[in-house]
Amino acid sequence: MIKNNQTCIFKSILIDKIDVDDQLTSFSFDIPVDSLKKSIEELGIIHPVTLTQVDNRFRIICGHKRIQIFSQLKINKIPAIILRPAPSEESMMMLNLSENQFCHYYSDIEKGAILSKLYAVKIPEIRIIEKYMPMLDLEKSKKLLSDYLSANELTTGLKTLLHEMNVPLRVYSIFSNWDVESSDAAEIFFSVLRPGVNKWRDLLEWVHEISIRDGIRPSSIFELPELKSILNQNDLAPNIRYDQIRKIFHSRRYPVLSDLRIRIARFIDALKLDDKTRVLVQDSFESDKIIIEMNFRTKAEFVNQLEKLVRASDSEALEELICIFKDP
């Protein structure tokens, strides 16, 4: 990707001459891995960084992590390839993307940051779509570009969390419609819960639907006392914590259905059937069938269950149970 009129100079450059605050070509949200640091400690740098000189300072084209590690190790010089004359900002970004295209996986958060930087340096939208989106394994789409640019406006903390958990844009794009307070509340909530991607999607959809239906901000839902109580129980296993929170969200999203399920459970208990007798119903209410299942190994077990069923047949609880399914 080096143009014909550019020259490459191999030279060791003082770290304090490099503008490490210039993050134009810093596309990764990850911190340097220990293996890279250990390799540099033991072998030195095998692949020189790529820089360009502007006045008496050097801008980074490729090698942000390597330079960061050299600083941490208190090594004052780093081997570098110096490009002259200084390439345009678009060319700098293109060089970095080309170097990492086949050896670095970018999360959707990182892709959004890259597209936003390209947009910020005045690269025409059509060129971003036609040239750079395919480099990031993205469909050539104006709508998709807009979604990535909008999502990049999220807070740094939330973007870092989404990157760490590798949450895709299709799940977190919903944040673009939320206020900052709600996004902050979501960051706190998910940083504790840390669910898988599918659970992220379900919870966010439920919160969004509840907030729209009830005309409240999503932050009001995340701040429910019963949710905070569960999040603050550090001794809860992750799966148990999620199941308890899911029940709260589900009951809020589907209050009528949740109330019916509670009533069904109460009426089944009121039947006072044998422990080996099961009442099977569809709690989705797609069918009005009520199935009785008996499990027994002896005649005595059969008779005992049957006697309790006969007593239950005269109960008000059975009538109420049947009524629920006739007219839920």
Secondary structure, 3 states (H helix, E strand, C coil): CCCCCCEEEEEEEEHHHECCCCCCCCCCCCCCCHHHHHHHHHHCCCCCEEEEEECCEEEEEECHHHHHHHHHCCCCEEEEEEEECCCCHHHHHHHHHHHHCCCCCCCHHHHHHHHHHHHHCCCCHHHHHHHHHHHCCCCCCHHHHHHHHHHCCCCHHHHHHHHHCCCCHHHHHHHHHCCHHHHHHHHHHHHHHCCCHHHHHHHHHHHHHHHHHHCCCHHHHHCCHHHHHHHCCCCCCHHHHHHHHHHHHHHHHCHHHHHHHHHHHHHHHHCCCCCCEEEEECCCCCCCCEEEEECCCCHHHHHHHHHHHHHHCCCHHHHHHHHHHHCC
